[in-house]
């Protein structure tokens, strides 16, 4: 299957940040494996002059999702820290639009659309279809894909460029199945042209 990306397509890279990579504060198992396929996808979109978006958690130090505040997660991706930076080996095109989410202490956001300008930015550029990959399958990728579909966008899910937290074994597989059931089309980076 070859899918030619063209006008009306955008790439969304979800939360490929140091704290989600091996050794990070909230490491996703094999999270670093998403970088190479995402670099290939980003290079293709850049070569075709198509938009690339990169979402990131950009939390205050007292964010509600952190265990000290009663949340489920260890502190991670605190704005301005090394842990919140994009992975050094992630090659984002110069024109990449960075979308910061969960930036206030009292509100969490797993989706790149929640409380951000992502939806408006996609509309402004006439985007009809998004290619999505990143971290983590069972949280921020899942919720970003659900919101993209809810906004009427077609979604191509890069199955070789996602990895799951799997708090409960099988969470990642269940999340991928849910995305496909809702209409996301599973592809690999090799399918893109």
Backbone as CSV, one residue per row, in Angstrom:
resi,resn,N_x,N_y,N_z,CA_x,CA_y,CA_z,C_x,C_y,C_z
1,UNK,0.850,-1.182,0.000,0.000,0.000,0.000,0.892,1.239,0.000
2,UNK,0.696,2.109,-0.984,1.420,3.373,-1.014,0.417,4.502,-0.861
3,UNK,0.677,5.388,0.086,-0.173,6.541,0.322,0.640,7.786,0.020
4,UNK,0.244,8.497,-1.011,0.964,9.711,-1.386,0.449,10.867,-0.552
5,UNK,1.369,11.500,0.189,0.960,12.685,0.955,1.050,13.903,0.055
6,UNK,0.061,14.778,0.211,-0.009,15.946,-0.664,-0.776,17.050,0.058
7,UNK,-1.099,18.098,-0.666,-1.816,19.236,-0.098,-3.035,18.750,0.692
8,UNK,-3.224,19.293,1.883,-4.321,18.860,2.741,-3.884,17.867,3.807
9,UNK,-2.611,17.438,3.753,-2.073,16.504,4.749,-1.154,17.233,5.722
10,UNK,-1.111,16.739,6.966,-0.170,17.262,7.965,0.326,16.098,8.811
11,UNK,1.526,16.261,9.346,2.116,15.281,10.261,2.014,15.832,11.676
12,UNK,1.534,14.983,12.605,1.498,15.351,14.020,2.395,14.384,14.788
13,UNK,3.464,14.920,15.361,4.392,14.145,16.184,4.033,14.425,17.639
14,UNK,3.671,13.371,18.370,3.132,13.528,19.717,4.204,13.264,20.782
15,UNK,4.569,14.290,21.532,5.270,14.177,22.823,6.550,13.334,22.812
16,UNK,7.402,13.521,21.813,8.675,12.778,21.794,9.687,13.612,22.590
17,UNK,9.546,13.530,23.914,10.300,14.348,24.862,11.191,13.470,25.732
18,UNK,12.274,14.053,26.229,13.258,13.280,26.990,12.662,12.501,28.155
19,UNK,11.711,13.092,28.873,11.154,12.397,30.039,10.364,11.149,29.675
20,UNK,9.948,11.016,28.406,9.212,9.831,27.976,10.118,8.775,27.338
21,UNK,11.403,9.070,27.237,12.355,8.142,26.625,13.074,7.349,27.701
22,UNK,13.698,6.210,27.339,14.430,5.422,28.331,15.358,6.298,29.167
23,UNK,15.275,6.144,30.499,16.060,6.961,31.416,15.330,8.203,31.884
24,UNK,14.193,8.519,31.272,13.422,9.702,31.640,12.546,9.463,32.852
25,UNK,11.951,10.542,33.347,11.139,10.487,34.567,9.893,9.616,34.411
26,UNK,9.373,9.526,33.194,8.175,8.722,32.919,8.419,7.965,31.611
27,UNK,9.425,7.096,31.655,9.911,6.444,30.431,8.879,5.477,29.855
28,UNK,8.670,5.580,28.549,7.838,4.636,27.798,8.772,3.525,27.311
29,UNK,8.465,2.258,27.613,9.336,1.181,27.142,9.577,1.269,25.638
30,UNK,10.846,1.276,25.247,11.260,1.384,23.839,10.763,2.665,23.172
31,UNK,10.533,3.695,23.985,10.040,4.960,23.432,10.954,5.556,22.383
32,UNK,12.254,5.275,22.504,13.212,5.824,21.535,13.069,5.201,20.150
33,UNK,12.363,4.077,20.050,12.192,3.405,18.757,11.299,4.170,17.799
34,UNK,10.561,5.164,18.301,9.674,5.940,17.414,10.447,6.998,16.636
35,UNK,11.666,7.314,17.071,12.367,8.484,16.522,12.763,8.292,15.061
36,UNK,13.351,7.159,14.731,13.820,6.949,13.348,12.664,6.999,12.339
37,UNK,11.567,6.265,12.568,10.467,6.392,11.594,9.856,7.798,11.552
38,UNK,9.799,8.475,12.697,9.258,9.842,12.682,10.183,10.793,11.941
39,UNK,11.489,10.600,12.060,12.432,11.428,11.288,12.211,11.237,9.791
40,UNK,11.962,9.999,9.376,11.707,9.734,7.948,10.414,10.418,7.492
41,UNK,9.378,10.326,8.317,8.105,10.968,7.973,8.274,12.483,7.913
42,UNK,8.974,13.055,8.891,9.162,14.511,8.928,9.948,14.992,7.709
43,UNK,10.963,14.230,7.313,11.761,14.609,6.138,10.894,14.605,4.876
44,UNK,10.004,13.611,4.759,9.108,13.531,3.603,8.165,14.740,3.576
45,UNK,7.559,15.055,4.724,6.635,16.198,4.780,7.372,17.506,4.486
46,UNK,8.575,17.635,5.030,9.357,18.852,4.776,9.692,18.975,3.293
47,UNK,10.105,17.870,2.664,10.472,17.890,1.243,9.289,18.296,0.370
48,UNK,8.079,17.957,0.804,6.882,18.288,0.030,6.268,19.622,0.457
49,UNK,6.897,20.298,1.414,6.374,21.585,1.866,5.075,21.467,2.643
50,UNK,4.875,20.323,3.303,3.642,20.084,4.064,3.873,20.346,5.551
51,UNK,2.829,20.742,6.275,3.015,21.145,7.670,3.329,19.982,8.615
52,UNK,4.210,20.284,9.572,4.563,19.348,10.637,4.270,20.035,11.967
53,UNK,3.565,19.316,12.832,3.258,19.796,14.177,3.905,18.857,15.182
54,UNK,4.426,19.412,16.262,4.995,18.602,17.341,4.359,19.038,18.649
55,UNK,3.622,18.124,19.290,3.030,18.451,20.583,4.017,18.134,21.691
56,UNK,3.830,18.813,22.820,4.676,18.533,23.984,3.906,18.843,25.260
57,UNK,4.131,17.994,26.283,3.715,18.351,27.628,4.616,19.490,28.081
58,UNK,4.033,20.500,28.698,4.802,21.681,29.109,4.220,22.124,30.453
59,UNK,4.522,21.289,31.465,3.838,21.396,32.750,4.495,22.398,33.705
60,UNK,3.673,23.061,34.524,4.239,23.769,35.676,4.701,22.747,36.725
61,UNK,5.539,23.204,37.662,6.119,22.287,38.650,5.069,21.628,39.544
62,UNK,3.917,22.271,39.720,2.878,21.751,40.622,1.679,21.206,39.838
63,UNK,1.945,20.581,38.699,0.850,20.130,37.829,-0.001,19.060,38.499
64,UNK,-1.302,19.116,38.223,-2.266,18.219,38.877,-2.049,16.738,38.558
65,UNK,-1.330,16.421,37.474,-1.106,15.008,37.130,0.039,14.392,37.927
66,UNK,0.764,15.205,38.694,1.934,14.718,39.425,1.516,14.095,40.759
67,UNK,2.190,13.028,41.147,1.878,12.334,42.403,1.854,13.261,43.619
68,UNK,2.817,14.197,43.769,2.753,15.084,44.946,1.468,15.921,45.023
69,UNK,0.802,16.122,43.868,-0.465,16.861,43.842,-1.663,15.910,43.810
70,UNK,-1.422,14.621,44.009,-2.507,13.640,44.009,-2.786,13.012,42.664
71,UNK,-1.940,13.296,41.658,-2.129,12.722,40.324,-1.491,11.351,40.200
72,UNK,-1.621,10.724,39.030,-1.116,9.360,38.840,0.353,9.236,38.449
73,UNK,1.008,10.345,38.043,2.327,10.241,37.411,3.421,10.902,38.248
74,UNK,4.650,10.409,38.096,5.767,11.164,38.680,5.913,12.496,37.940
75,UNK,6.486,13.515,38.598,6.700,14.778,37.893,7.488,14.544,36.592
76,UNK,7.026,15.170,35.515,7.655,14.976,34.201,7.379,16.190,33.321
77,UNK,8.259,16.396,32.344,8.077,17.428,31.321,7.718,18.788,31.922
78,UNK,8.469,19.167,32.968,8.273,20.489,33.566,8.846,21.531,32.605
79,UNK,8.032,22.526,32.300,8.393,23.547,31.302,9.798,24.086,31.547
80,UNK,10.597,24.114,30.485,11.926,24.700,30.547,13.025,23.768,31.029
81,UNK,12.671,22.536,31.427,13.692,21.593,31.897,14.164,20.700,30.750
82,UNK,15.297,20.017,30.966,15.813,19.095,29.963,14.799,17.976,29.668
83,UNK,14.090,17.535,30.701,13.110,16.463,30.517,11.981,16.836,29.572
84,UNK,11.677,18.129,29.496,10.593,18.593,28.624,11.058,18.842,27.195
85,UNK,12.367,18.833,26.970,12.881,19.084,25.615,12.567,17.908,24.699
86,UNK,12.440,18.212,23.409,12.295,17.144,22.423,13.569,16.303,22.413
87,UNK,13.423,15.024,22.071,14.574,14.134,21.999,15.633,14.739,21.088
88,UNK,16.909,14.730,21.512,17.956,15.363,20.700,18.074,14.760,19.298
89,UNK,17.754,13.474,19.152,17.888,12.825,17.840,16.644,12.992,16.960
90,UNK,15.594,13.632,17.494,14.399,13.916,16.692,14.697,15.107,15.798
91,UNK,14.641,14.892,14.479,14.984,15.945,13.526,13.712,16.648,13.037
92,UNK,13.325,17.671,13.769,12.133,18.430,13.401,12.495,19.469,12.344
93,UNK,11.707,19.562,11.278,11.949,20.611,10.275,11.902,21.994,10.921
94,UNK,12.622,22.942,10.319,12.696,24.305,10.870,11.318,24.936,11.008
95,UNK,10.398,24.587,10.116,9.069,25.216,10.128,8.068,24.490,11.030
96,UNK,8.519,23.501,11.798,7.613,22.752,12.671,6.882,23.694,13.622
97,UNK,5.568,23.479,13.752,4.761,24.246,14.695,4.702,23.452,16.003
98,UNK,5.226,24.051,17.074,5.232,23.391,18.383,3.947,23.742,19.129
99,UNK,3.269,22.709,19.623,2.020,22.865,20.360,2.261,22.420,21.802
100,UNK,2.207,23.374,22.741,2.404,23.058,24.162,1.054,22.806,24.816
101,UNK,0.983,21.729,25.606,-0.296,21.378,26.244,-0.102,21.130,27.736
102,UNK,-1.230,21.129,28.455,-1.235,20.927,29.911,-0.297,21.924,30.588
103,UNK,-0.484,23.197,30.233,0.437,24.261,30.665,-0.008,24.948,31.955
104,UNK,-1.199,24.619,32.463,-1.658,25.204,33.720,-1.744,24.111,34.779
105,UNK,-1.556,24.504,36.046,-1.434,23.532,37.138,-2.685,22.684,37.324
106,UNK,-3.853,23.282,37.092,-5.098,22.616,37.489,-5.757,21.794,36.374
107,UNK,-5.185,21.809,35.159,-5.836,21.066,34.059,-4.838,20.171,33.362
108,UNK,-5.221,18.887,33.206,-4.386,17.979,32.444,-4.902,17.937,31.010
109,UNK,-4.073,17.469,30.102,-4.463,17.362,28.697,-3.651,16.252,28.061
110,UNK,-4.313,15.162,27.721,-3.628,14.092,27.000,-3.640,14.351,25.494
111,UNK,-4.645,15.073,25.024,-4.767,15.334,23.591,-4.041,16.614,23.199
112,UNK,-3.405,16.566,22.028,-2.764,17.757,21.483,-3.759,18.855,21.114
113,UNK,-5.050,18.506,21.064,-6.087,19.486,20.724,-6.635,20.190,21.960
114,UNK,-6.464,19.600,23.134,-7.137,20.068,24.347,-6.480,21.331,24.891
115,UNK,-7.218,22.442,24.835,-6.710,23.696,25.368,-5.600,24.319,24.532
116,UNK,-5.479,23.907,23.263,-4.420,24.432,22.389,-5.023,25.003,21.102
117,UNK,-4.160,25.523,20.257,-4.572,26.075,18.971,-4.442,25.056,17.832
118,UNK,-4.165,23.791,18.148,-3.899,22.815,17.086,-5.051,22.717,16.092
119,UNK,-6.267,22.593,16.590,-7.415,22.489,15.686,-7.534,23.677,14.753
120,UNK,-7.380,24.885,15.309,-7.467,26.104,14.494,-6.338,26.178,13.475
121,UNK,-5.131,25.780,13.898,-3.977,25.816,12.989,-4.179,24.858,11.813
122,UNK,-4.720,23.680,12.081,-4.981,22.716,11.001,-6.022,23.266,10.036
123,UNK,-7.097,23.846,10.581,-8.153,24.429,9.738,-7.586,25.543,8.862
124,UNK,-6.782,26.405,9.486,-6.221,27.551,8.780,-5.388,27.119,7.579
125,UNK,-4.753,25.960,7.703,-3.901,25.438,6.626,-4.663,24.508,5.672
126,UNK,-5.957,24.350,5.890,-6.760,23.510,5.005,-6.465,22.024,5.134
127,UNK,-6.014,21.608,6.309,-5.666,20.195,6.506,-6.933,19.352,6.625
128,UNK,-6.960,18.246,5.870,-8.093,17.315,5.896,-7.687,15.939,6.460
129,UNK,-6.378,15.651,6.378,-5.893,14.336,6.812,-4.601,14.514,7.598
130,UNK,-4.511,13.804,8.735,-3.305,13.887,9.552,-2.663,12.508,9.676
131,UNK,-1.347,12.528,9.673,-0.534,11.340,9.928,0.002,11.516,11.340
132,UNK,-0.228,10.507,12.209,0.074,10.675,13.630,1.004,9.567,14.127
133,UNK,2.027,9.979,14.901,2.888,9.027,15.595,3.454,9.695,16.826
134,UNK,4.066,8.891,17.711,4.692,9.458,18.897,4.389,8.662,20.144
135,UNK,4.336,9.377,21.279,4.230,8.749,22.598,3.098,9.398,23.405
136,UNK,2.448,8.628,24.207,2.439,7.172,24.256,1.127,6.695,23.650
137,UNK,1.172,5.525,23.023,0.014,4.985,22.305,-1.269,5.071,23.126
138,UNK,-1.174,4.683,24.401,-2.361,4.488,25.237,-2.802,5.746,25.982
139,UNK,-2.110,6.864,25.760,-2.515,8.116,26.412,-2.583,9.259,25.405
140,UNK,-1.477,9.914,25.146,-1.537,11.135,24.336,-1.775,10.867,22.852
141,UNK,-1.245,9.753,22.326,-1.545,9.411,20.927,-3.025,9.071,20.798
142,UNK,-3.532,8.204,21.674,-4.940,7.810,21.646,-5.860,9.026,21.684
143,UNK,-5.626,9.925,22.626,-6.529,11.064,22.789,-6.395,12.090,21.675
144,UNK,-5.189,12.259,21.146,-4.997,13.162,20.009,-5.726,12.612,18.776
145,UNK,-5.613,11.309,18.548,-6.294,10.678,17.407,-7.813,10.772,17.576
146,UNK,-8.325,10.496,18.772,-9.773,10.576,18.999,-10.288,11.982,18.702
147,UNK,-9.554,13.008,19.158,-9.995,14.380,18.912,-9.884,14.762,17.434
148,UNK,-8.840,14.277,16.761,-8.712,14.554,15.319,-9.898,13.961,14.563
149,UNK,-10.257,12.730,14.889,-11.405,12.089,14.236,-12.694,12.833,14.564
150,UNK,-12.836,13.274,15.808,-14.044,14.008,16.226,-14.177,15.332,15.474
151,UNK,-13.035,15.886,15.044,-13.069,17.142,14.271,-13.257,16.888,12.773
152,UNK,-13.485,15.646,12.392,-13.756,15.332,10.993,-12.527,15.110,10.141
153,UNK,-11.365,14.989,10.777,-10.136,14.729,10.021,-9.979,13.237,9.759
154,UNK,-9.404,12.906,8.613,-8.967,11.532,8.385,-7.659,11.342,9.147
155,UNK,-7.451,10.142,9.698,-6.244,9.875,10.472,-5.539,8.633,9.946
156,UNK,-4.251,8.804,9.644,-3.369,7.681,9.342,-2.463,7.497,10.559
157,UNK,-2.507,6.317,11.165,-1.759,6.035,12.393,-0.479,5.279,12.052
158,UNK,0.660,5.872,12.376,1.964,5.254,12.084,2.269,4.187,13.136
159,UNK,1.917,2.948,12.838,2.023,1.886,13.845,3.474,1.546,14.191
160,UNK,4.419,1.887,13.312,5.832,1.642,13.633,6.459,2.833,14.351
161,UNK,5.674,3.874,14.619,6.196,5.081,15.274,5.375,5.428,16.513
162,UNK,4.819,4.390,17.175,4.125,4.579,18.447,4.597,3.506,19.426
163,UNK,4.621,3.851,20.701,4.920,2.893,21.769,4.035,3.232,22.960
164,UNK,3.701,2.207,23.747,2.750,2.352,24.846,3.427,2.332,26.208
165,UNK,2.788,2.996,27.168,3.213,2.895,28.568,2.868,1.508,29.100
166,UNK,1.669,1.016,28.751,1.193,-0.288,29.233,1.212,-0.379,30.758
167,UNK,0.583,0.609,31.424,0.427,0.539,32.884,-0.185,-0.813,33.237
168,UNK,-1.228,-1.185,32.495,-1.751,-2.554,32.558,-1.344,-3.228,31.255
169,UNK,-0.761,-4.447,31.317,-0.352,-5.118,30.078,-1.515,-5.175,29.081
170,UNK,-1.210,-4.803,27.846,-2.232,-4.816,26.803,-2.904,-3.481,26.560
171,UNK,-2.607,-2.459,27.410,-3.226,-1.137,27.215,-2.935,-0.577,25.818
172,UNK,-1.690,-0.752,25.354,-1.310,-0.214,24.053,-2.078,-0.859,22.917
173,UNK,-2.177,-2.185,22.963,-2.939,-2.906,21.935,-4.401,-2.511,21.938
174,UNK,-4.975,-2.349,23.146,-6.379,-1.943,23.253,-6.569,-0.537,22.706
175,UNK,-5.609,0.348,22.974,-5.706,1.726,22.476,-5.637,1.757,20.953
176,UNK,-4.709,0.967,20.384,-4.604,0.929,18.926,-5.891,0.377,18.315
177,UNK,-6.445,-0.673,18.916,-7.697,-1.245,18.408,-8.826,-0.220,18.471
178,UNK,-8.865,0.567,19.556,-9.906,1.590,19.673,-9.759,2.663,18.597
179,UNK,-8.520,3.097,18.349,-8.296,4.110,17.306,-8.758,3.585,15.945
180,UNK,-8.429,2.321,15.657,-8.834,1.745,14.367,-10.349,1.592,14.300
181,UNK,-10.966,1.196,15.401,-12.424,1.035,15.430,-13.116,2.380,15.160
182,UNK,-12.505,3.461,15.613,-13.084,4.795,15.409,-12.803,5.348,14.011
183,UNK,-11.922,4.693,13.267,-11.694,5.104,11.881,-10.276,5.423,11.496
184,UNK,-9.328,5.378,12.445,-7.931,5.604,12.098,-7.425,4.438,11.235
185,UNK,-6.633,4.755,10.224,-6.125,3.732,9.305,-4.672,3.417,9.696
186,UNK,-4.376,2.144,10.052,-3.013,1.798,10.437,-2.103,1.675,9.213
187,UNK,-0.975,2.370,9.284,0.017,2.303,8.219,1.406,2.282,8.854
188,UNK,2.433,2.114,8.032,3.810,2.307,8.499,4.429,3.438,7.679
189,UNK,5.553,3.934,8.144,6.228,5.022,7.435,6.584,4.597,6.010
190,UNK,6.908,3.306,5.839,7.259,2.804,4.503,6.098,2.924,3.516
191,UNK,4.866,3.031,4.020,3.689,3.173,3.141,3.561,4.573,2.563
192,UNK,4.256,5.539,3.142,4.110,6.935,2.711,5.034,7.252,1.541
193,UNK,4.519,8.059,0.647,5.332,8.497,-0.507,5.003,9.947,-0.807
